[in-house]
Amino acid sequence: MKKLYLFTIIILFSATSCKKEDIANKSDYNKSYKAWTDYKASVHNSYSYTQNQGSVFGYASETKIGVSNGKIISRDFIAIQIRRDGTNNKDTTARWHEDLASLNTHTNQGAELLTLDDVYQKAKTVWLKADKKANDIYFEARNNGMISNCGFVPKGCQDDCFNGISITAITAL
């Protein structure tokens, strides 16, 4: 009887200690996802969004992705470098446009070709599921309640460690 009792306790403990498929900032994510689905319906799944990337070393880029009826139709990219000569002037180091016929021809530059549905999916399954013990996890929704920043930074990392996305604008086409 003692063995059965001990076995039952071990099984109960194991069942309650199993890690659930939970994500960081779940409530904020769910509110933002609802704002996204409402917006998507209002613009007939035709929109553009602008993603920014930057470095503490003076490099920055902006990628604008256009989506029509749920399909990516364009990608625009610009990269700048801040001069290190004390003037803080900026030099454009790259600029290009891809249309439907030329999408993904600039494979070494620009943000990944993702719709906002893809972005929310990646947020839920990758960025917000990062190990909380090893990473600081972020989620912000400043684009009228829609995703603006989502990702993680390994604890203790000093420079350019953000893994995720930063969206500065979401607009209807």
N, C-alpha and C positions, 0 to 999 in steps of 0.2 A: 504494500500500500504506500509506503514511504517513497518507493521508486516512482510510482505512478504520480504521486503528488509533486515530487521534484521534477519529473518530466513535464507535467502540466505547467508548472511555473516557468520552466525554461522556454517552453513553446510560447506562452503568453508574453514573456519578456521579449523574446525574439520578434514576435509579431508587432509589438508596440514600438520596438526600437528600429524597425526598418525605416529607412529614409524614404519619405514620400517624394513624389515628383513635384516638388514645389520650386517656385522661382522667387528670387529676391524682388521686393517691391511689387508683389502680386496685385495688391489693390490699386496702386497707381497705374500699373500696366493695364489692368482690366478697364479702368475708367478711360484711359487713353485709347485703347483698342475700340471701345464703344464710340468715342468721339471720331476716330478714324472711319469706322464703318458707316456712321451717319454722314460724314463729309463725303466719303466715296460715293454713296448713293446720290447725294445732292449734286455732284459734279459728273455723274454718269461714268465714274471710274476713269476720268480724263483730267490729268493734273500734271504739275511738275513739282519737283522738290530739289532743293539745293543743299548739297553736302559739303562741309568744309573740313579740311585737315590742316594741321599746322605743326610746327616744330619750334622748340625753344631756341633753335639755331637760326631762325629767320626765314625759314621756308614756309610757304603756305600755298594751298591750292583750293580751288572751288570747282565742284562738278555739279552741273544741273542736268537732271534726268527728266525727260518728257515721256508721259504715258498717255495713250489714247485708248479708250475702251479696254483698259487692263493690260495693254501690250506696250512695251517700251518702244518708242519711235525715234528718240534722239538722246544725244549726250553731248554736252558742251563742257569744256575744260579750260581752266586758266591756272597757271602757276606763277608765283612771284618769289623773289628772293630779296630780303632786305639787305642793303649794302652794309658792310662792316667798316665803313670809312668814317663813321661818326655823323654822317648826314641823315641816316635812316631813310634814305631814298629807296624806292622799290624798283626792281627790274623785272619785267615780264620775261620768264624763261621758257614758257610754252603756252600755246593757245591753239585749240582746235575744236572742230564741230564734227560730229558723226550724225548722219541721218539713218533712216531705216536700212538703206542699202550698204552702209559702211559701219554699222554698229560693231563695236568691240575690235576695231582694227588697231586701236592704240592700246595694246595689251599691257604695256608697262607703265601707263599713266592713267589717272582718273579713277573715280570710284567704281566699285563693282556694279554691274548692271542688275539692279534689284528694283522691283516694284515696291511700293510701301507695304503691300501684303507680304512680300518676301522679307522686308525689313522687320516687320512685327514678328514674323515666324522665327527669324534669326535671333531677335531679341529674346523671345520666349525660350528657345531651345539651346542657345549658345551663350549670349552675353549675360543674361540674368541667371543662368544656371552655373556660372563660374563658382569655384570653391570659395565660400565665404571666409574660410580660415586663412586662405592664401591671398585673397584679393579684396580690394574695396570695390563695391559694385554700385553703379550709378544708373538712375533712370529719371529723366525730366521730360515734362510735356508742356512746353511753352508755346507751341504752335497751335493756338486756339484749342488746347487740350490734347493735341496730337504729339507724337514722339518728337523730341528735339535732341536729347542726348541719351544714349544708352550704351553701357559697356562696363568694362572693369579695368582696374589698374593693379598689378601685382604689388602687394604690400612691400614697402621699402624701396620701390623703384623711384628713381630720381628724375629722369628725363625721357620724354616721348614714349611713355609706357601704356597709353590708353589703347585698349582693344575694343573697338565698337564703332559707333556712328554718331556724328554731330550734324544735325539738320537745322539749317537756319531759316528756311522758308518752305512752305507748302502752299501752292496756288493752283487755282483752276486753270485749265487750258482754254 
